């Protein structure tokens, strides 16, 4: 597909505080595995066991290939520009300048679109994390002590998040990510106890196919539970040995393999246990008044709390390194970044307090993130990058065909996801606030509100709110 030349971007990449392969592995694992996995059993209810496994693996392959395609193109841009590292926006500008005339006209705008969508999506994730941890804490306190408004807990959690959010280097977040991974898998393992108890005959479940009309909801859950573009790029950019990130047995593939195994196991067992009674979040099916289930939810909430700095890392990196301190000559940069980090946490907290049920908005954010950052933009970058006559798209132009397919799928997700998210915004927010979690809210209702918010936000597919459809 063209001469690779003699310049090696890897040899010229300068990382001040690189992370090891094991640190990269746990960071990847934690940025993907989150509360979205609790909705995977519902997706198997929609698709059936065999179809669910096949579709889940296929969706994962498509998204991860899109991520690998993006990183390979960023490395190729670095090689041609003869720089150590080309960021996502820089790679988009350069590649669009190599493409057809239309792309040259919009290349500079692409830089700001990428940064905006990345920052907006990670901001939304941080809001959800704040709400999730607060709602879990509220449930436990409501059960053992006194009932209080959910917004109080949101504010308290935000105050507790300011110190860890001051950690500026991804390397120093690795211990948090390792501990968070241990906690979340321990929490899921405790939940698995309830999934193995009183299992009915598997023949009572849909072995091959589920409800065909619900297949689009399966995609909604799967797509929003697998990828995290901003963090995945940040991990690769700060690795001590970035060559180990890609490839068949690279860090990315190994982490995603564990994710697939976890999702398939949890989804299969959850659906097998509860069948058509599977809730939008599997946490709604397990008891709320038993110590074991409370410990499981507490572990998961603690893991999400520790993941917050990782989720917000991309926001600060974009603001500081792409705009405010782009040239590295900002006076008192350390102090200003500390203030920015504190203000970001406060802004996230205010957003969560104003509208605890952010499902429709974050569904829109998810549609934008998956469609543009993971599918459309990487495909367009590759198309433009190999457009000059000295390059080619491979035998029978298979690369071009593959990229066009990715663009079509991405635009389909974008258009339909946006339409249904806006409809949900009108329906949800036009009807008044239903998730304030005020003094009259019981612990059980809080759990339902929490799961509805989190499942909607992170998986975009609670049972009663269709986010987008493919069919």
C-alpha positions as CSV (number, residue, x, y, z in Angstrom):
1,X,0.0,0.0,0.0
2,X,3.0,2.2,-0.4
3,X,6.6,2.6,0.7
4,X,6.9,2.7,4.5
5,X,10.1,4.7,4.3
6,X,13.0,4.8,6.8
7,X,11.7,7.1,9.5
8,X,10.5,5.2,12.6
9,X,8.0,7.2,14.7
10,X,8.4,4.7,17.7
11,X,12.1,5.5,17.9
12,X,11.4,9.2,17.9
13,X,8.5,9.2,20.4
14,X,9.4,11.0,23.7
15,X,7.2,10.0,26.7
16,X,8.1,11.7,30.0
17,X,6.4,9.1,32.3
18,X,5.8,5.9,30.2
19,X,3.7,3.1,31.5
20,X,4.6,-0.6,31.3
21,X,2.8,-3.3,29.4
22,X,1.1,-4.6,32.5
23,X,0.0,-1.0,33.4
24,X,-1.4,-0.6,29.9
25,X,-3.2,-3.9,30.1
26,X,-5.0,-3.0,33.3
27,X,-5.7,0.5,32.1
28,X,-7.4,-0.9,29.0
29,X,-9.3,-3.4,31.0
30,X,-10.6,-0.8,33.4
31,X,-11.6,1.7,30.7
32,X,-13.7,-0.9,28.9
33,X,-15.1,-3.1,31.7
34,X,-17.6,-1.0,33.7
35,X,-21.3,-0.9,34.7
36,X,-22.3,-1.6,31.1
37,X,-21.5,-5.3,31.6
38,X,-24.6,-5.5,33.9
39,X,-26.8,-5.0,30.9
40,X,-25.2,-7.7,28.8
41,X,-27.6,-10.4,30.2
42,X,-30.5,-8.4,28.8
43,X,-28.9,-8.3,25.4
44,X,-28.8,-12.2,25.4
45,X,-32.5,-12.1,26.2
46,X,-33.0,-10.1,23.1
47,X,-30.8,-12.1,20.8
48,X,-30.8,-15.6,22.2
49,X,-27.7,-17.5,23.4
50,X,-26.0,-18.6,20.2
51,X,-26.9,-15.5,18.2
52,X,-25.9,-13.3,21.2
53,X,-22.5,-14.8,21.4
54,X,-21.9,-14.5,17.7
55,X,-23.1,-10.9,17.4
56,X,-21.3,-9.8,20.6
57,X,-18.0,-11.2,19.2
58,X,-18.7,-9.7,15.8
59,X,-19.4,-6.2,17.2
60,X,-16.3,-6.3,19.4
61,X,-14.2,-7.3,16.4
62,X,-15.6,-4.4,14.3
63,X,-15.0,-1.8,17.0
64,X,-11.5,-3.0,17.9
65,X,-10.5,-3.2,14.3
66,X,-11.7,0.4,13.9
67,X,-9.4,1.3,16.8
68,X,-6.5,-0.6,15.4
69,X,-7.0,1.0,12.0
70,X,-7.0,4.4,13.6
71,X,-3.8,3.9,15.5
72,X,-2.0,2.4,12.4
73,X,-3.1,5.5,10.4
74,X,-1.8,7.8,13.2
75,X,1.5,6.0,13.1
76,X,1.6,6.3,9.3
77,X,0.9,10.0,9.6
78,X,3.7,10.3,12.1
79,X,6.1,8.5,9.7
80,X,5.2,10.8,6.8
81,X,5.4,13.9,8.9
82,X,8.6,12.6,10.5
83,X,7.4,13.3,14.0
84,X,7.3,11.0,17.1
85,X,3.6,11.0,17.6
86,X,0.6,12.4,15.6
87,X,-2.5,12.9,17.8
88,X,-5.9,12.0,16.5
89,X,-6.7,15.6,15.4
90,X,-3.3,16.1,13.8
91,X,-3.7,12.8,12.0
92,X,-7.1,13.9,10.7
93,X,-5.8,17.2,9.4
94,X,-2.8,15.6,7.7
95,X,-4.7,12.7,6.1
96,X,-7.6,14.9,4.9
97,X,-5.0,17.2,3.2
98,X,-3.8,14.1,1.3
99,X,-7.3,13.2,0.1
100,X,-9.8,14.5,-2.5
101,X,-10.4,18.2,-2.7
102,X,-13.5,18.2,-0.5
103,X,-11.6,16.7,2.4
104,X,-8.9,19.4,2.1
105,X,-11.5,22.1,2.6
106,X,-12.7,20.6,5.9
107,X,-9.4,19.3,7.2
108,X,-8.9,22.1,9.8
109,X,-12.5,21.8,11.1
110,X,-11.9,18.1,11.6
111,X,-9.3,18.9,14.3
112,X,-11.9,20.7,16.4
113,X,-14.6,18.2,15.8
114,X,-12.4,15.3,17.1
115,X,-11.4,17.2,20.2
116,X,-14.9,18.3,20.9
117,X,-16.5,14.9,20.5
118,X,-13.8,13.2,22.6
119,X,-14.0,15.8,25.4
120,X,-17.8,15.8,25.4
121,X,-18.0,12.0,25.5
122,X,-15.6,11.6,28.4
123,X,-17.3,14.5,30.3
124,X,-20.6,12.5,30.0
125,X,-18.9,9.3,31.2
126,X,-17.6,11.2,34.3
127,X,-21.1,12.5,35.0
128,X,-22.4,9.0,34.9
129,X,-19.7,7.7,37.2
130,X,-20.5,10.5,39.7
131,X,-24.1,9.6,39.7
132,X,-23.5,5.8,39.9
133,X,-21.2,6.0,42.9
134,X,-23.5,8.5,44.7
135,X,-26.6,6.3,44.0
136,X,-24.9,3.2,45.3
137,X,-23.8,5.0,48.4
138,X,-27.3,6.3,48.9
139,X,-28.8,2.8,48.6
140,X,-26.5,1.5,51.3
141,X,-27.0,4.5,53.7
142,X,-30.8,4.4,53.1
143,X,-30.9,0.8,54.0
144,X,-28.8,1.0,57.2
145,X,-29.2,4.6,58.4
146,X,-31.3,7.4,57.0
147,X,-32.9,8.4,53.7
148,X,-31.4,11.5,52.0
149,X,-31.6,13.2,48.7
150,X,-29.5,11.7,45.9
151,X,-28.0,15.2,45.0
152,X,-26.4,15.4,48.5
153,X,-24.5,12.2,47.8
154,X,-23.5,13.5,44.3
155,X,-22.0,16.6,45.9
156,X,-20.2,14.6,48.6
157,X,-18.7,12.1,46.1
158,X,-17.6,15.0,43.9
159,X,-15.7,16.6,46.8
160,X,-14.0,13.2,47.4
161,X,-13.1,13.0,43.7
162,X,-11.1,16.3,43.6
163,X,-7.9,14.9,45.2
164,X,-7.5,11.8,43.0
165,X,-8.4,13.9,40.0
166,X,-5.3,16.0,40.6
167,X,-3.1,13.1,39.4
168,X,-1.7,14.2,36.1
169,X,0.3,11.3,34.7
170,X,-1.3,8.2,33.4
171,X,1.6,6.2,34.9
172,X,0.5,7.1,38.4
173,X,-3.0,6.1,37.7
174,X,-2.0,2.5,37.0
175,X,-2.2,1.4,40.7
176,X,-5.7,2.8,40.8
177,X,-6.6,0.9,37.6
178,X,-5.2,-2.4,39.0
179,X,-7.1,-2.0,42.2
180,X,-10.3,-1.0,40.3
181,X,-10.0,-4.0,38.1
182,X,-9.6,-6.3,41.1
183,X,-12.6,-4.7,42.8
184,X,-14.9,-4.8,39.8
185,X,-14.1,-8.4,39.0
186,X,-14.6,-9.3,42.6
187,X,-17.9,-7.6,42.6
188,X,-19.0,-9.4,39.4
189,X,-17.8,-12.7,40.9
190,X,-20.0,-12.1,44.0
191,X,-22.9,-11.4,41.7
192,X,-22.3,-14.6,39.8
193,X,-23.2,-16.5,43.0
194,X,-26.8,-15.4,42.4
195,X,-26.6,-16.4,38.8
196,X,-25.6,-20.0,39.6
197,X,-28.3,-20.5,42.2
198,X,-31.6,-22.3,41.1
199,X,-30.6,-22.5,37.5
200,X,-33.6,-23.7,35.3
201,X,-33.1,-26.1,32.4
202,X,-31.3,-24.3,29.6
203,X,-33.9,-25.6,27.2
204,X,-36.3,-23.2,28.7
205,X,-34.3,-20.3,27.2
206,X,-33.9,-19.2,23.6
207,X,-30.9,-21.2,22.5
208,X,-30.5,-20.0,18.9
209,X,-32.6,-16.9,18.4
210,X,-34.4,-14.5,20.8
211,X,-36.9,-11.8,19.9
212,X,-36.0,-10.7,16.4
213,X,-37.7,-7.3,16.8
214,X,-35.4,-6.7,19.8
215,X,-32.1,-7.3,17.9
216,X,-31.5,-3.6,17.5
217,X,-31.5,-3.2,21.2
218,X,-28.8,-5.9,21.4
219,X,-26.6,-3.7,19.3
220,X,-27.3,-0.7,21.5
221,X,-26.1,-2.5,24.5
222,X,-23.1,-4.1,22.9
223,X,-21.8,-1.1,21.1
224,X,-21.8,1.1,24.1
225,X,-20.3,-1.5,26.4
226,X,-17.1,-2.3,24.6
227,X,-15.0,0.7,23.5
228,X,-13.5,3.9,25.0
229,X,-11.7,5.7,22.3
230,X,-10.1,8.5,24.2
231,X,-8.6,6.3,26.9
232,X,-7.4,3.6,24.5
233,X,-5.5,6.3,22.5
234,X,-4.0,7.8,25.7
235,X,-2.8,4.4,26.9
236,X,-1.0,3.7,23.6
237,X,0.5,7.2,23.5
238,X,2.1,6.8,26.9
239,X,3.4,3.2,26.7
240,X,7.1,2.6,27.2
241,X,6.9,-0.1,24.4
242,X,4.1,1.1,22.1
243,X,5.0,-1.6,19.5
244,X,3.5,-4.1,21.9
245,X,0.0,-2.4,21.8
246,X,-1.2,-3.7,18.4
247,X,-0.9,-7.0,16.6
248,X,-2.6,-10.4,17.0
249,X,-1.1,-10.9,20.5
250,X,-0.8,-7.2,21.4
251,X,-1.9,-5.6,24.7
252,X,-5.1,-4.3,23.1
253,X,-6.1,-7.8,21.8
254,X,-5.3,-9.5,25.0
255,X,-7.3,-7.1,27.1
256,X,-10.3,-7.3,24.7
257,X,-10.1,-11.1,24.7
258,X,-10.6,-11.0,28.5
259,X,-13.4,-8.5,28.1
260,X,-15.2,-10.8,25.6
261,X,-14.8,-13.8,27.8
262,X,-16.2,-11.8,30.8
263,X,-19.1,-10.4,28.8
264,X,-20.1,-13.7,27.3
265,X,-19.9,-15.5,30.6
266,X,-21.8,-12.9,32.5
267,X,-24.4,-12.4,29.7
268,X,-25.0,-16.2,29.3
269,X,-25.3,-16.9,33.0
270,X,-27.5,-13.9,33.7
271,X,-29.9,-14.7,30.9
272,X,-29.9,-18.5,31.8
273,X,-30.8,-17.6,35.4
274,X,-33.5,-15.0,34.9
275,X,-34.8,-15.5,31.3
276,X,-37.5,-13.1,30.3
277,X,-37.4,-11.5,33.7
278,X,-33.9,-10.2,33.1
279,X,-33.9,-6.5,34.0
280,X,-32.1,-3.6,32.3
281,X,-29.3,-4.0,34.8
282,X,-28.7,-7.4,36.3
283,X,-28.2,-5.7,39.7
284,X,-32.0,-5.2,39.7
285,X,-32.5,-9.0,39.7
286,X,-30.4,-9.8,42.6
287,X,-31.6,-9.2,46.2
288,X,-31.1,-5.7,47.7
289,X,-31.3,-6.7,51.3
290,X,-28.6,-9.3,51.5
291,X,-25.0,-8.5,52.7
292,X,-23.4,-10.4,49.8
293,X,-25.2,-8.3,47.1
294,X,-24.5,-5.1,49.0
295,X,-20.8,-5.9,49.2
296,X,-20.8,-6.7,45.4
297,X,-22.4,-3.4,44.6
298,X,-20.1,-1.6,47.0
299,X,-17.0,-3.2,45.3
300,X,-18.3,-2.1,41.8
301,X,-19.0,1.4,43.0
302,X,-15.5,1.6,44.6
303,X,-14.0,0.5,41.3
304,X,-16.0,3.1,39.3
305,X,-14.8,5.8,41.9
306,X,-11.2,4.8,41.2
307,X,-11.8,4.9,37.5
308,X,-13.0,8.5,37.5
309,X,-9.5,10.0,37.1
310,X,-8.8,7.8,34.1
311,X,-12.1,8.7,32.5
312,X,-11.4,12.4,33.0
313,X,-7.7,12.2,31.9
314,X,-8.7,12.8,28.2
315,X,-10.7,16.0,29.0
316,X,-7.8,17.7,30.8
317,X,-5.3,16.5,28.2
318,X,-7.3,18.0,25.3
319,X,-7.8,21.4,27.1
320,X,-4.2,21.8,28.3
321,X,-2.2,20.2,25.5
322,X,-4.3,21.0,22.5
323,X,-5.5,24.5,23.4
324,X,-4.5,26.3,26.6
325,X,-0.9,25.2,26.9
326,X,-0.4,24.0,23.3
327,X,3.1,25.4,23.0
328,X,4.2,24.5,26.5
329,X,4.9,28.1,27.5
330,X,1.8,28.9,29.7
331,X,2.9,30.7,32.9
332,X,2.2,28.8,36.1
333,X,0.9,25.9,34.1
334,X,0.9,23.5,37.0
335,X,-1.2,25.8,39.2
336,X,-3.6,26.6,36.4
337,X,-4.0,22.9,35.6
338,X,-4.8,22.1,39.2
339,X,-7.5,24.8,39.2
340,X,-8.8,23.5,35.9
341,X,-9.0,19.9,37.3
342,X,-10.9,21.1,40.4
343,X,-13.3,23.2,38.3
344,X,-13.9,20.3,35.9
345,X,-15.0,18.1,38.8
346,X,-17.3,20.8,40.1
347,X,-18.8,21.3,36.7
348,X,-19.4,17.6,36.3
349,X,-21.0,17.6,39.8
350,X,-23.3,20.5,38.9
351,X,-24.3,18.8,35.7
352,X,-25.2,15.6,37.6
353,X,-27.1,17.6,40.3
354,X,-29.2,19.5,37.7
355,X,-30.2,16.4,35.8
356,X,-29.4,13.1,37.5
357,X,-31.2,11.2,34.8
358,X,-28.8,11.9,31.9
359,X,-29.7,8.8,29.9
360,X,-31.0,10.5,26.8
361,X,-28.2,13.0,26.6
362,X,-25.5,10.5,27.2
363,X,-27.1,8.1,24.7
364,X,-26.6,10.9,22.2
365,X,-23.0,11.3,23.3
366,X,-22.5,7.5,22.9
367,X,-24.0,7.6,19.4
368,X,-21.6,10.4,18.4
369,X,-18.6,8.7,20.0
370,X,-19.1,5.2,18.5
371,X,-20.2,6.4,15.1
372,X,-17.7,9.2,14.5
373,X,-14.6,8.4,16.5
374,X,-14.6,4.6,16.2
375,X,-15.9,4.0,12.7
376,X,-16.4,7.0,10.4
377,X,-13.3,9.1,11.1
378,X,-10.8,6.2,11.1
379,X,-12.2,5.0,7.8
380,X,-12.1,8.4,6.2
381,X,-8.6,8.9,7.5
382,X,-7.4,5.7,5.9
383,X,-9.2,6.5,2.6
384,X,-7.5,9.9,2.4
385,X,-4.2,8.7,3.6
386,X,-3.8,6.2,0.7
387,X,-5.5,8.4,-1.9
388,X,-2.3,9.9,-3.4
389,X,-1.2,8.0,-6.6
390,X,2.0,6.6,-5.0
391,X,-0.2,4.6,-2.7
392,X,-3.0,2.1,-3.2
393,X,-5.9,0.4,-1.5
394,X,-4.6,-3.2,-1.9
395,X,-5.8,-6.0,-4.2
396,X,-9.3,-5.3,-5.6
397,X,-9.3,-2.1,-3.5
398,X,-10.4,-4.2,-0.5
399,X,-9.3,-1.5,1.9
400,X,-11.5,1.1,0.2
401,X,-14.5,-1.3,0.2
402,X,-13.9,-2.0,3.9
403,X,-13.6,1.7,4.8
404,X,-16.8,2.5,2.8
405,X,-18.6,-0.2,4.8
406,X,-17.4,1.3,8.1
407,X,-18.6,4.8,7.0
408,X,-22.0,3.5,6.1
409,X,-22.4,1.6,9.4
410,X,-21.1,4.6,11.3
411,X,-23.5,7.1,9.6
412,X,-26.4,4.7,10.2
413,X,-25.6,4.7,14.0
414,X,-25.1,8.4,14.0
415,X,-28.4,9.4,12.3
416,X,-30.7,6.9,14.0
417,X,-28.9,7.3,17.3
418,X,-29.3,11.0,17.2
419,X,-33.0,10.9,16.2
420,X,-34.0,8.5,18.9
421,X,-31.9,10.2,21.5
422,X,-33.6,13.6,20.8
423,X,-37.0,11.9,21.0
424,X,-36.0,10.5,24.4
425,X,-34.8,13.9,25.6
426,X,-38.2,15.4,24.7
427,X,-40.1,12.5,26.3
428,X,-37.9,12.2,29.4
429,X,-37.2,15.8,30.3
430,X,-40.5,17.1,29.0
431,X,-42.3,15.0,31.5
432,X,-40.5,16.3,34.5
433,X,-37.7,15.0,36.7
434,X,-38.2,11.4,37.9
435,X,-34.8,10.6,39.4
436,X,-34.2,13.1,42.0
437,X,-34.1,10.5,44.7
438,X,-35.7,12.9,47.2
439,X,-36.4,12.2,50.9
440,X,-39.4,10.0,50.1
441,X,-37.4,7.7,47.8
442,X,-36.9,4.2,49.2
443,X,-33.7,2.2,48.9
444,X,-35.3,-0.1,46.3
445,X,-36.5,2.9,44.2
446,X,-33.0,4.4,44.4
447,X,-31.6,1.2,43.0
448,X,-34.0,1.3,40.1
449,X,-33.2,4.9,39.4
450,X,-29.5,4.3,39.6
451,X,-29.6,1.3,37.3
452,X,-31.9,3.1,34.9
453,X,-29.5,6.0,34.7
454,X,-26.4,3.9,34.4
455,X,-27.7,1.4,32.0
456,X,-29.1,4.1,29.8
457,X,-26.0,6.2,29.9
458,X,-23.4,3.5,29.5
459,X,-25.2,0.9,27.4
460,X,-27.9,3.1,25.8
461,X,-30.5,0.3,26.0
462,X,-32.8,0.1,29.0
463,X,-35.8,-2.1,28.2
464,X,-38.3,0.7,28.0
465,X,-36.2,3.3,26.1
466,X,-35.1,2.3,22.7
467,X,-32.0,4.3,21.8
468,X,-31.4,3.5,18.2
469,X,-32.3,0.9,15.6
470,X,-30.5,-0.8,12.8
471,X,-33.5,-2.4,11.2
